Amino acid sequence: MAPAKSDAAGPSSSQDGSAATMKKRNRPQYHPFTQQQLPACKPILAPQTVIPVLLFVGIIFVPIGLGCIAASNRVVEVVYQYETSCVPAYMLDNKVAYIQNPSIDKTCTRILKVPKDMKQPIYIYYQLDKFYQNHRRYVKSRNDKQLRSPEEVNNTQYCKPEATHHGNPVVPCGLVAWSLFNDTYSFARGNEVLMVHKRGISWRSEREDIFGNRVFPRNFQNGALVGGGMLDPRIPLSRQEDLIVWMRTAALPTFRKLYGRIEVDLHADELITVTLQNNYNTYSFGGKKALVLSTAGVLGGKNGFLGRGKEEHIALQYPLSRPAR
């Protein structure tokens, strides 16, 4: 019976050896990095060491924060919100009908007072609220190949619902281009017309790499009030800078986009006459519109968040660093 027992044990031993070999074969290669066994610095965070470090960081950040606040305060900004004030009183209860009625004049003239001296260049922005340019379906409704190459003008993939017009491809196609902002602004100081310079408001990389200089608008909308702006079919997309700025989609629902520049100084207490064309339909979704005139500082436009954030960070360090009793 011993040989029979030996024969029965044979396959079992073979299987055990095979399993051990398989287990060894599947084991990942040992390395201190993958096993998180590299030498590491693990300091003991005692109050005696943490508090001096936080104080040192505070000594550095306090002057930086104060400098950021001072730079922001030197920026002069004029903001005028006009989506309601430019609507006739008898249409205030039905703003959508007002904006969609082409027979109603959308011209709106307002006087803005310059609060402080504004050195050139003075940047003109339009600001929109509650406009979600970061919505997935909105962002995807475009075709960058079509924007760049004349051989791709018939390529309207991803552009629905604004892909074709009477069976012909729309150039540029997609919701982003179709919703182009079409309010306009003109400015005067007394009898002097203030020129609005639009050249160079977009990034050079966008003009050279994203929008083609041999691609021209085709079958695009005519700028009807119910839609967005119109494009000159004689000008290539690389020179349609209002479109280029608009198609750089914003990450947040409240955003500003550059409209142009005024390249003369404005002085304190001067009165600027602004003529607006209130064409863009923000009433359908409860949005807001504003005109912004702003100078620029060393950190760009007016934004106190960077400086205040540093100061608030320092203010929180002391109570958080105190040892619990």
C-alpha positions as a Markdown table, in Angstrom:
| # | Residue | x | y | z |
|---|---|---|---|---|
| 1 | Met | 0.0 | 0.0 | 0.0 |
| 2 | Ala | 3.0 | 2.3 | 0.5 |
| 3 | Pro | 3.6 | 2.8 | -3.3 |
| 4 | Ala | -0.1 | 3.6 | -3.8 |
| 5 | Lys | 0.2 | 6.2 | -1.0 |
| 6 | Ser | 3.3 | 7.6 | -2.7 |
| 7 | Asp | 1.5 | 7.8 | -6.0 |
| 8 | Ala | -1.5 | 9.6 | -4.4 |
| 9 | Ala | 0.8 | 12.1 | -2.8 |
| 10 | Gly | 2.7 | 12.8 | -6.0 |
| 11 | Pro | 0.1 | 15.0 | -7.7 |
| 12 | Ser | -0.6 | 16.9 | -4.5 |
| 13 | Ser | 3.0 | 17.8 | -4.0 |
| 14 | Ser | 3.2 | 18.9 | -7.7 |
| 15 | Gln | 0.2 | 21.1 | -7.2 |
| 16 | Asp | 1.7 | 22.7 | -4.1 |
| 17 | Gly | 4.9 | 23.4 | -5.8 |
| 18 | Ser | 3.1 | 24.9 | -8.8 |
| 19 | Ala | 1.1 | 27.2 | -6.5 |
| 20 | Ala | 4.2 | 28.3 | -4.7 |
| 21 | Thr | 5.9 | 29.0 | -8.0 |
| 22 | Met | 2.9 | 31.0 | -9.3 |
| 23 | Lys | 2.7 | 33.0 | -6.0 |
| 24 | Lys | 6.4 | 33.8 | -6.3 |
| 25 | Arg | 6.0 | 34.7 | -10.0 |
| 26 | Asn | 3.1 | 37.2 | -9.2 |
| 27 | Arg | 4.9 | 39.0 | -6.4 |
| 28 | Pro | 5.9 | 42.5 | -7.5 |
| 29 | Gln | 9.5 | 43.4 | -7.5 |
| 30 | Tyr | 10.7 | 44.7 | -4.2 |
| 31 | His | 11.9 | 48.3 | -4.2 |
| 32 | Pro | 12.1 | 50.7 | -1.2 |
| 33 | Phe | 10.3 | 53.4 | -3.1 |
| 34 | Thr | 7.2 | 51.3 | -3.9 |
| 35 | Gln | 7.1 | 49.8 | -0.4 |
| 36 | Gln | 7.5 | 53.3 | 1.1 |
| 37 | Gln | 10.6 | 52.4 | 3.0 |
| 38 | Leu | 12.9 | 55.2 | 1.9 |
| 39 | Pro | 14.6 | 57.2 | 4.7 |
| 40 | Ala | 12.3 | 60.1 | 5.6 |
| 41 | Cys | 12.5 | 63.1 | 7.8 |
| 42 | Lys | 9.8 | 63.0 | 10.5 |
| 43 | Pro | 10.2 | 66.0 | 12.8 |
| 44 | Ile | 8.3 | 66.2 | 16.0 |
| 45 | Leu | 6.0 | 69.2 | 15.7 |
| 46 | Ala | 6.2 | 70.6 | 19.2 |
| 47 | Pro | 5.0 | 74.1 | 19.9 |
| 48 | Gln | 8.6 | 75.2 | 20.6 |
| 49 | Thr | 9.5 | 74.5 | 16.9 |
| 50 | Val | 6.2 | 75.3 | 15.2 |
| 51 | Ile | 5.6 | 78.8 | 16.6 |
| 52 | Pro | 9.0 | 80.2 | 15.5 |
| 53 | Val | 8.4 | 78.8 | 12.0 |
| 54 | Leu | 5.0 | 80.4 | 11.7 |
| 55 | Leu | 6.3 | 83.7 | 13.0 |
| 56 | Phe | 9.1 | 83.6 | 10.4 |
| 57 | Val | 6.5 | 82.9 | 7.6 |
| 58 | Gly | 4.4 | 85.8 | 9.0 |
| 59 | Ile | 7.2 | 88.2 | 8.9 |
| 60 | Ile | 7.7 | 87.4 | 5.3 |
| 61 | Phe | 4.0 | 87.4 | 4.2 |
| 62 | Val | 2.8 | 90.5 | 6.1 |
| 63 | Pro | 4.8 | 93.0 | 3.9 |
| 64 | Ile | 4.0 | 91.0 | 0.8 |
| 65 | Gly | 0.3 | 91.0 | 1.6 |
| 66 | Leu | 0.4 | 94.8 | 2.4 |
| 67 | Gly | 2.1 | 95.4 | -0.9 |
| 68 | Cys | -0.5 | 93.4 | -2.8 |
| 69 | Ile | -3.3 | 95.4 | -1.1 |
| 70 | Ala | -1.6 | 98.7 | -1.9 |
| 71 | Ala | -1.1 | 97.7 | -5.5 |
| 72 | Ser | -4.8 | 96.7 | -5.8 |
| 73 | Asn | -5.9 | 100.0 | -4.1 |
| 74 | Arg | -4.0 | 102.0 | -6.7 |
| 75 | Val | -6.1 | 100.5 | -9.5 |
| 76 | Val | -9.0 | 102.8 | -10.4 |
| 77 | Glu | -12.1 | 101.1 | -11.5 |
| 78 | Val | -15.6 | 102.2 | -12.7 |
| 79 | Val | -18.3 | 99.6 | -12.8 |
| 80 | Tyr | -21.8 | 100.3 | -14.3 |
| 81 | Gln | -24.4 | 97.6 | -14.3 |
| 82 | Tyr | -27.0 | 98.3 | -17.0 |
| 83 | Glu | -29.1 | 95.2 | -17.8 |
| 84 | Thr | -32.1 | 96.8 | -16.0 |
| 85 | Ser | -31.4 | 100.6 | -16.2 |
| 86 | Cys | -31.2 | 100.4 | -20.0 |
| 87 | Val | -34.7 | 98.8 | -20.3 |
| 88 | Pro | -37.7 | 101.1 | -20.9 |
| 89 | Ala | -39.9 | 101.4 | -17.8 |
| 90 | Tyr | -42.9 | 100.0 | -19.7 |
| 91 | Met | -40.9 | 96.8 | -20.5 |
| 92 | Leu | -39.4 | 96.1 | -17.1 |
| 93 | Asp | -42.0 | 93.4 | -16.5 |
| 94 | Asn | -41.2 | 91.6 | -19.8 |
| 95 | Lys | -37.5 | 92.1 | -20.5 |
| 96 | Val | -37.3 | 89.0 | -22.7 |
| 97 | Ala | -39.9 | 90.5 | -25.1 |
| 98 | Tyr | -37.9 | 93.7 | -25.1 |
| 99 | Ile | -34.6 | 92.2 | -26.0 |
| 100 | Gln | -36.2 | 90.0 | -28.7 |
| 101 | Asn | -38.2 | 92.8 | -30.4 |
| 102 | Pro | -36.1 | 94.2 | -33.2 |
| 103 | Ser | -38.4 | 97.3 | -33.6 |
| 104 | Ile | -37.4 | 98.6 | -30.1 |
| 105 | Asp | -34.3 | 100.8 | -30.1 |
| 106 | Lys | -31.7 | 99.3 | -27.8 |
| 107 | Thr | -29.5 | 102.5 | -27.6 |
| 108 | Cys | -28.8 | 103.6 | -24.1 |
| 109 | Thr | -26.9 | 106.7 | -23.2 |
| 110 | Arg | -25.4 | 107.2 | -19.7 |
| 111 | Ile | -23.0 | 109.6 | -17.9 |
| 112 | Leu | -20.2 | 108.1 | -15.9 |
| 113 | Lys | -18.1 | 110.1 | -13.5 |
| 114 | Val | -14.4 | 109.4 | -13.2 |
| 115 | Pro | -13.6 | 109.0 | -9.5 |
| 116 | Lys | -9.8 | 109.5 | -9.7 |
| 117 | Asp | -7.2 | 110.2 | -12.3 |
| 118 | Met | -7.0 | 107.2 | -14.7 |
| 119 | Lys | -3.7 | 106.8 | -16.5 |
| 120 | Gln | -3.7 | 105.2 | -20.0 |
| 121 | Pro | -4.2 | 102.5 | -21.1 |
| 122 | Ile | -7.7 | 102.3 | -19.7 |
| 123 | Tyr | -9.1 | 98.8 | -20.2 |
| 124 | Ile | -12.7 | 98.3 | -21.2 |
| 125 | Tyr | -14.4 | 95.1 | -20.1 |
| 126 | Tyr | -17.8 | 93.6 | -20.2 |
| 127 | Gln | -18.9 | 91.6 | -17.2 |
| 128 | Leu | -21.5 | 88.8 | -17.2 |
| 129 | Asp | -23.0 | 87.1 | -14.2 |
| 130 | Lys | -24.8 | 83.8 | -14.1 |
| 131 | Phe | -23.4 | 82.8 | -17.5 |
| 132 | Tyr | -21.9 | 79.3 | -17.3 |
| 133 | Gln | -19.3 | 79.1 | -20.0 |
| 134 | Asn | -17.9 | 76.1 | -18.2 |
| 135 | His | -20.9 | 74.0 | -18.8 |
| 136 | Arg | -19.8 | 70.7 | -20.4 |
| 137 | Arg | -22.2 | 70.7 | -23.4 |
| 138 | Tyr | -21.3 | 74.4 | -24.1 |
| 139 | Val | -17.6 | 73.9 | -23.9 |
| 140 | Lys | -17.7 | 70.9 | -26.2 |
| 141 | Ser | -19.8 | 72.6 | -28.9 |
| 142 | Arg | -16.9 | 73.8 | -31.1 |
| 143 | Asn | -14.4 | 72.4 | -33.5 |
| 144 | Asp | -10.9 | 73.6 | -33.2 |
| 145 | Lys | -9.8 | 71.9 | -36.4 |
| 146 | Gln | -12.3 | 74.0 | -38.3 |
| 147 | Leu | -11.1 | 77.2 | -36.6 |
| 148 | Arg | -7.5 | 76.5 | -37.7 |
| 149 | Ser | -7.5 | 74.9 | -41.1 |
| 150 | Pro | -9.3 | 75.9 | -44.4 |
| 151 | Glu | -9.3 | 72.2 | -45.3 |
| 152 | Glu | -11.6 | 71.5 | -42.3 |
| 153 | Val | -14.3 | 74.2 | -42.9 |
| 154 | Asn | -16.8 | 71.5 | -43.7 |
| 155 | Asn | -16.0 | 69.6 | -40.4 |
| 156 | Thr | -18.8 | 70.4 | -38.0 |
| 157 | Gln | -18.3 | 67.4 | -35.8 |
| 158 | Tyr | -19.2 | 68.2 | -32.1 |
| 159 | Cys | -20.8 | 71.5 | -33.1 |
| 160 | Lys | -24.5 | 70.7 | -32.6 |
| 161 | Pro | -26.9 | 72.4 | -32.4 |
| 162 | Glu | -25.2 | 75.2 | -34.3 |
| 163 | Ala | -23.5 | 73.1 | -37.0 |
| 164 | Thr | -25.2 | 73.9 | -40.3 |
| 165 | His | -27.5 | 76.6 | -41.8 |
| 166 | His | -29.8 | 75.3 | -44.6 |
| 167 | Gly | -27.5 | 72.3 | -45.0 |
| 168 | Asn | -24.4 | 74.4 | -45.3 |
| 169 | Pro | -21.6 | 74.3 | -42.7 |
| 170 | Val | -21.4 | 77.2 | -40.3 |
| 171 | Val | -17.9 | 78.7 | -39.8 |
| 172 | Pro | -17.2 | 79.0 | -36.9 |
| 173 | Cys | -19.6 | 76.4 | -35.7 |
| 174 | Gly | -20.9 | 75.6 | -32.3 |
| 175 | Leu | -22.6 | 77.2 | -29.4 |
| 176 | Val | -19.5 | 79.0 | -28.1 |
| 177 | Ala | -19.2 | 81.0 | -31.3 |
| 178 | Trp | -22.9 | 81.4 | -31.9 |
| 179 | Ser | -23.4 | 83.0 | -28.4 |
| 180 | Leu | -20.8 | 85.8 | -29.2 |
| 181 | Phe | -21.4 | 88.9 | -27.0 |
| 182 | Asn | -22.8 | 91.7 | -29.2 |
| 183 | Asp | -23.3 | 94.7 | -26.9 |
| 184 | Thr | -21.3 | 97.7 | -28.1 |
| 185 | Tyr | -19.9 | 100.7 | -26.3 |
| 186 | Ser | -18.7 | 104.1 | -27.5 |
| 187 | Phe | -17.3 | 106.9 | -25.4 |
| 188 | Ala | -17.1 | 110.7 | -25.5 |
| 189 | Arg | -15.6 | 113.4 | -23.2 |
| 190 | Gly | -17.5 | 116.5 | -23.9 |
| 191 | Asn | -17.3 | 117.0 | -27.7 |
| 192 | Glu | -14.2 | 114.7 | -27.9 |
| 193 | Val | -14.8 | 111.2 | -29.1 |
| 194 | Leu | -12.7 | 108.7 | -27.2 |
| 195 | Met | -11.4 | 106.0 | -29.6 |
| 196 | Val | -11.7 | 102.4 | -28.5 |
| 197 | His | -8.7 | 100.4 | -29.7 |
| 198 | Lys | -9.4 | 96.7 | -30.2 |
| 199 | Arg | -6.2 | 95.5 | -31.8 |
| 200 | Gly | -4.2 | 93.3 | -29.5 |
| 201 | Ile | -7.0 | 92.5 | -27.0 |
| 202 | Ser | -6.5 | 88.7 | -27.6 |
| 203 | Trp | -3.4 | 86.6 | -27.0 |
| 204 | Arg | -0.9 | 86.3 | -29.8 |
| 205 | Ser | -0.7 | 82.5 | -29.2 |
| 206 | Glu | -4.4 | 82.3 | -29.9 |
| 207 | Arg | -4.2 | 84.3 | -33.1 |
| 208 | Glu | -1.3 | 82.3 | -34.4 |
| 209 | Asp | -2.0 | 78.8 | -33.2 |
| 210 | Ile | -5.8 | 78.4 | -32.7 |
| 211 | Phe | -7.5 | 80.6 | -35.3 |
| 212 | Gly | -6.4 | 80.3 | -38.9 |
| 213 | Asn | -5.5 | 83.3 | -41.1 |
| 214 | Arg | -7.1 | 81.6 | -44.1 |
| 215 | Val | -10.4 | 80.7 | -42.5 |
| 216 | Phe | -13.2 | 83.1 | -43.1 |
| 217 | Pro | -16.7 | 83.2 | -41.5 |
| 218 | Arg | -19.4 | 81.4 | -43.6 |
| 219 | Asn | -23.1 | 81.0 | -43.0 |
| 220 | Phe | -22.7 | 82.7 | -39.6 |
| 221 | Gln | -25.7 | 84.4 | -38.0 |
| 222 | Asn | -26.5 | 88.0 | -38.9 |
| 223 | Gly | -26.3 | 89.4 | -35.4 |
| 224 | Ala | -30.1 | 89.2 | -34.7 |
| 225 | Leu | -31.0 | 90.3 | -31.2 |
| 226 | Val | -32.2 | 86.9 | -30.2 |
| 227 | Gly | -28.7 | 85.4 | -30.8 |
| 228 | Gly | -25.2 | 86.8 | -30.6 |
| 229 | Gly | -22.9 | 89.0 | -32.6 |
| 230 | Met | -22.2 | 88.9 | -36.3 |
| 231 | Leu | -18.8 | 88.4 | -38.0 |
| 232 | Asp | -17.4 | 90.2 | -41.0 |
| 233 | Pro | -17.0 | 87.5 | -43.7 |
| 234 | Arg | -14.1 | 89.4 | -45.3 |
| 235 | Ile | -11.9 | 89.2 | -42.2 |
| 236 | Pro | -10.1 | 85.9 | -41.3 |
| 237 | Leu | -10.8 | 84.4 | -37.9 |
| 238 | Ser | -7.3 | 85.2 | -36.7 |
| 239 | Arg | -8.2 | 88.9 | -36.9 |
| 240 | Gln | -11.6 | 88.6 | -35.3 |
| 241 | Glu | -10.4 | 89.5 | -31.9 |
| 242 | Asp | -13.8 | 89.9 | -30.2 |
| 243 | Leu | -14.5 | 86.3 | -31.2 |
| 244 | Ile | -11.1 | 85.1 | -30.0 |
| 245 | Val | -11.6 | 86.7 | -26.6 |
| 246 | Trp | -15.1 | 85.3 | -26.3 |
| 247 | Met | -14.1 | 81.7 | -27.2 |
| 248 | Arg | -11.6 | 81.6 | -24.4 |
| 249 | Thr | -14.2 | 80.2 | -22.1 |
| 250 | Ala | -14.4 | 81.3 | -18.5 |
| 251 | Ala | -14.1 | 79.0 | -15.5 |
| 252 | Leu | -16.6 | 80.7 | -13.3 |
| 253 | Pro | -20.2 | 82.0 | -13.9 |
| 254 | Thr | -19.1 | 85.6 | -13.2 |
| 255 | Phe | -16.4 | 86.8 | -15.6 |
| 256 | Arg | -15.0 | 89.8 | -17.4 |
| 257 | Lys | -13.7 | 89.8 | -21.0 |
| 258 | Leu | -11.6 | 92.6 | -22.6 |
| 259 | Tyr | -13.6 | 94.7 | -25.0 |
| 260 | Gly | -10.9 | 97.3 | -25.9 |
| 261 | Arg | -8.6 | 100.1 | -24.7 |
| 262 | Ile | -8.8 | 103.9 | -24.3 |
| 263 | Glu | -5.3 | 105.3 | -24.8 |
| 264 | Val | -5.8 | 108.7 | -23.3 |
| 265 | Asp | -5.7 | 109.8 | -19.7 |
| 266 | Leu | -8.9 | 110.5 | -17.8 |
| 267 | His | -8.9 | 113.0 | -15.0 |
| 268 | Ala | -10.8 | 113.0 | -11.7 |
| 269 | Asp | -14.4 | 114.3 | -11.8 |
| 270 | Glu | -14.6 | 114.2 | -15.6 |
| 271 | Leu | -17.9 | 113.2 | -17.1 |
| 272 | Ile | -17.8 | 110.4 | -19.7 |
| 273 | Thr | -20.7 | 109.9 | -22.0 |
| 274 | Val | -21.2 | 106.2 | -22.8 |
| 275 | Thr | -23.5 | 105.1 | -25.6 |
| 276 | Leu | -24.5 | 101.4 | -25.2 |
| 277 | Gln | -26.2 | 99.1 | -27.5 |
| 278 | Asn | -28.1 | 96.8 | -25.2 |
| 279 | Asn | -28.4 | 93.8 | -27.6 |
| 280 | Tyr | -27.2 | 90.8 | -25.7 |
| 281 | Asn | -30.0 | 88.6 | -24.2 |
| 282 | Thr | -29.1 | 87.8 | -20.6 |
| 283 | Tyr | -32.8 | 88.1 | -19.5 |
| 284 | Ser | -33.7 | 84.6 | -20.6 |
| 285 | Phe | -31.5 | 83.1 | -17.9 |
| 286 | Gly | -31.6 | 85.9 | -15.3 |
| 287 | Gly | -28.1 | 87.1 | -16.0 |
| 288 | Lys | -26.6 | 90.5 | -15.4 |
| 289 | Lys | -24.4 | 92.7 | -17.5 |
| 290 | Ala | -21.9 | 95.4 | -16.5 |
| 291 | Leu | -19.5 | 97.8 | -18.2 |
| 292 | Val | -16.1 | 98.1 | -16.5 |
| 293 | Leu | -13.4 | 100.8 | -17.0 |
| 294 | Ser | -10.2 | 99.9 | -15.2 |
| 295 | Thr | -6.5 | 100.8 | -15.1 |
| 296 | Ala | -3.9 | 98.2 | -14.4 |
| 297 | Gly | -1.3 | 97.8 | -11.7 |
| 298 | Val | 1.7 | 95.7 | -11.2 |
| 299 | Leu | -0.5 | 92.7 | -10.4 |
| 300 | Gly | -3.1 | 93.4 | -13.1 |
| 301 | Gly | -6.6 | 94.6 | -12.3 |
| 302 | Lys | -8.3 | 95.4 | -9.0 |
| 303 | Asn | -8.2 | 92.3 | -6.8 |
| 304 | Gly | -7.7 | 92.5 | -3.1 |
| 305 | Phe | -8.0 | 88.7 | -2.5 |
| 306 | Leu | -4.3 | 88.0 | -2.8 |
| 307 | Gly | -3.3 | 90.5 | -0.2 |
| 308 | Arg | -6.3 | 89.9 | 2.2 |
| 309 | Gly | -5.7 | 86.1 | 1.9 |
| 310 | Lys | -2.1 | 86.5 | 3.1 |
| 311 | Glu | -3.2 | 88.7 | 6.0 |
| 312 | Glu | -6.0 | 86.4 | 7.1 |
| 313 | His | -3.6 | 83.4 | 6.8 |
| 314 | Ile | -1.3 | 85.1 | 9.3 |
| 315 | Ala | -4.1 | 86.1 | 11.6 |
| 316 | Leu | -5.2 | 82.4 | 11.8 |
| 317 | Gln | -1.7 | 81.1 | 12.5 |
| 318 | Tyr | -1.4 | 82.4 | 16.1 |
| 319 | Pro | -4.5 | 80.8 | 17.6 |
| 320 | Leu | -3.9 | 77.6 | 15.6 |
| 321 | Ser | -0.3 | 77.3 | 16.8 |
| 322 | Arg | -1.2 | 77.7 | 20.5 |
| 323 | Pro | -0.8 | 74.4 | 22.4 |
| 324 | Ala | -4.0 | 73.0 | 23.8 |
| 325 | Arg | -4.4 | 73.2 | 27.6 |
